Amino acid sequence: MSYKKLFDLKGKTALVTGGSGILGTHFCSGLADAGANVAVVDINNQSANELASKLENIYSVRAKGFGCDVSDPISVSLMVKAVVEHFGEINILHNNAAGKSDDLNAFFAPFEDYDLDQWRKIMSVNIDGMFLIAQAVGKQMIKQGKGGSIIQTSSIYGVMAPDHRIYKGSFYLGRQINTPAVYSASKAAVIGLTKHLATYWADSGIRVNTLSPGGTESGQNEEFSRLYSARVPLGRMARAHEMVGALIYLASEASSYVTGQNIIVDGGLQAW
Ligand SMILES: NC(=O)c1ccc[n+]([C@@H]2O[C@H](COP(=O)([O-])OP(=O)(O)OC[C@H]3O[C@@H](n4cnc5c(N)ncnc54)[C@H](O)[C@@H]3O)[C@@H](O)[C@H]2O)c1
């Protein structure tokens, strides 16, 4: 038996939502490097197309960008149809998109003042979007009759509370930040959806798992990085490429007996 081949994704088609984001870019690149054809799905059509062209050039796989708002059922249904028309089938789904907000003041508002419309807007992407995409792609996988692998991105804050003390003096996106409750609640819901679908679709050979990243370096100020890192057993924030190994494992035959799990890639933060 070639154990290395278990990780090979040649001939598979992967659909990645939030595909041209900070982590999404690494996820799509990792899947392509493992041999998969990649449908890069993002609300930002242009960045999705640009990344897809790069993947084709660098990894010699088929890749295409698809503009889609995962919170809109019509947009999702048209996108999945277009992906199937282009690639023939979908074998791997990485449900990864998450919304921040156009209005960062509303997104980072204190809980006591949090606006219901803002709460709903984030939920509509982070969990309604996961539901709509899993529903549309799961239906397609069942139609294909070959099983499949679904990976859903949660977060360390789907399994543990943020330490609110680390946000004092922490700047990102040009302002003071925190982790809003809507983020924690939506990410905990992702884990619930994963477990439900893992048992629901087990008979169809569709495995469903969660990947939970810890805080990843992406331009946070030094103070945030210092305070966050001090709580992490490995002593630092994650680097975006460090999420990819777990994704390829979950996407491939290497994890053929793994379903309903949550792989937490957090430098040990959750282990204290
Ligand atoms: N970066 C981290 O530190 C970190 C930590 C834990 C979990 N995560 C999770 O990892 C995933 C990727 O995060 P990221 O850091 O790459 O964030 P990001 O903001 O860079 O990427 C998110 C992507 O989703 C897209 N998107 C937003 N709304 C959308 C919609 N309605 N429809 C389709 N696409 C939409 C954005 O355009 C963006 O490309 C998210 O689920 C996030 O919650 C990230």
The ligand as an SDF file (V2000), in Angstrom:
LIG
                    3D

 44 48  0  0  0  0  0  0  0  0999 V2000
   -7.8170   34.3190   10.0810 N   0  0  0  0  0  0  0  0  0  0  0  0
   -8.0100   33.8440   11.3110 C   0  0  0  0  0  0  0  0  0  0  0  0
   -7.2910   34.1820   12.2570 O   0  0  0  0  0  0  0  0  0  0  0  0
   -9.1230   32.8580   11.5550 C   0  0  0  0  0  0  0  0  0  0  0  0
   -9.1840   32.2220   12.8100 C   0  0  0  0  0  0  0  0  0  0  0  0
  -10.2070   31.3170   13.0480 C   0  0  0  0  0  0  0  0  0  0  0  0
  -11.1350   31.0460   12.0620 C   0  0  0  0  0  0  0  0  0  0  0  0
  -11.0610   31.6830   10.8630 N   0  0  0  0  0  0  0  0  0  0  0  0
  -12.0730   31.3340    9.8620 C   0  0  0  0  0  0  0  0  0  0  0  0
  -11.4230   30.9470    8.6690 O   0  0  0  0  0  0  0  0  0  0  0  0
  -12.2440   31.2700    7.5460 C   0  0  0  0  0  0  0  0  0  0  0  0
  -11.4390   32.1040    6.5690 C   0  0  0  0  0  0  0  0  0  0  0  0
  -11.0440   33.2940    7.2340 O   0  0  0  0  0  0  0  0  0  0  0  0
  -10.0070   34.3340    6.6320 P   0  0  0  0  0  0  0  0  0  0  0  0
   -9.0900   34.7090    7.7270 O   0  0  0  0  0  0  0  0  0  0  0  0
   -9.4360   33.8210    5.3620 O   0  0  0  0  0  0  0  0  0  0  0  0
  -10.9770   35.5750    6.4010 O   0  0  0  0  0  0  0  0  0  0  0  0
  -11.1210   36.5220    5.1390 P   0  0  0  0  0  0  0  0  0  0  0  0
  -12.0320   37.6260    5.5570 O   0  0  0  0  0  0  0  0  0  0  0  0
   -9.7820   36.8590    4.5900 O   0  0  0  0  0  0  0  0  0  0  0  0
  -11.8540   35.5760    4.1000 O   0  0  0  0  0  0  0  0  0  0  0  0
  -13.2320   35.3810    4.0430 C   0  0  0  0  0  0  0  0  0  0  0  0
  -13.6190   35.3290    2.5860 C   0  0  0  0  0  0  0  0  0  0  0  0
  -15.0260   35.1170    2.5170 O   0  0  0  0  0  0  0  0  0  0  0  0
  -15.5460   35.9740    1.5280 C   0  0  0  0  0  0  0  0  0  0  0  0
  -16.9470   36.2630    1.8190 N   0  0  0  0  0  0  0  0  0  0  0  0
  -17.4580   37.0950    2.7750 C   0  0  0  0  0  0  0  0  0  0  0  0
  -18.7810   37.1270    2.7030 N   0  0  0  0  0  0  0  0  0  0  0  0
  -19.1410   36.2830    1.7050 C   0  0  0  0  0  0  0  0  0  0  0  0
  -20.3890   35.8950    1.1410 C   0  0  0  0  0  0  0  0  0  0  0  0
  -21.5450   36.4040    1.5940 N   0  0  0  0  0  0  0  0  0  0  0  0
  -20.3780   35.0120    0.1210 N   0  0  0  0  0  0  0  0  0  0  0  0
  -19.2150   34.5180   -0.3680 C   0  0  0  0  0  0  0  0  0  0  0  0
  -18.0110   34.8470    0.1170 N   0  0  0  0  0  0  0  0  0  0  0  0
  -17.9740   35.7300    1.1410 C   0  0  0  0  0  0  0  0  0  0  0  0
  -14.6890   37.2340    1.5840 C   0  0  0  0  0  0  0  0  0  0  0  0
  -14.7480   37.9720    0.3620 O   0  0  0  0  0  0  0  0  0  0  0  0
  -13.3080   36.6420    1.8560 C   0  0  0  0  0  0  0  0  0  0  0  0
  -12.6070   36.3710    0.6600 O   0  0  0  0  0  0  0  0  0  0  0  0
  -13.4680   31.9930    8.1050 C   0  0  0  0  0  0  0  0  0  0  0  0
  -14.5120   31.0750    8.2580 O   0  0  0  0  0  0  0  0  0  0  0  0
  -12.9840   32.4910    9.4600 C   0  0  0  0  0  0  0  0  0  0  0  0
  -14.0130   32.7010   10.3710 O   0  0  0  0  0  0  0  0  0  0  0  0
  -10.0760   32.5770   10.5870 C   0  0  0  0  0  0  0  0  0  0  0  0
  1  2  1  0
  2  3  2  0
  2  4  1  0
  4  5  1  0
  4 44  2  0
  5  6  2  0
  6  7  1  0
  7  8  2  0
  8  9  1  0
  8 44  1  0
  9 10  1  0
  9 42  1  0
 10 11  1  0
 11 12  1  0
 11 40  1  0
 12 13  1  0
 13 14  1  0
 14 15  2  0
 14 16  1  0
 14 17  1  0
 17 18  1  0
 18 19  2  0
 18 20  1  0
 18 21  1  0
 21 22  1  0
 22 23  1  0
 23 24  1  0
 23 38  1  0
 24 25  1  0
 25 26  1  0
 25 36  1  0
 26 27  1  0
 26 35  1  0
 27 28  2  0
 28 29  1  0
 29 30  1  0
 29 35  2  0
 30 31  1  0
 30 32  2  0
 32 33  1  0
 33 34  2  0
 34 35  1  0
 36 37  1  0
 36 38  1  0
 38 39  1  0
 40 41  1  0
 40 42  1  0
 42 43  1  0
M  CHG  2   8   1  16  -1
M  END
$$$$
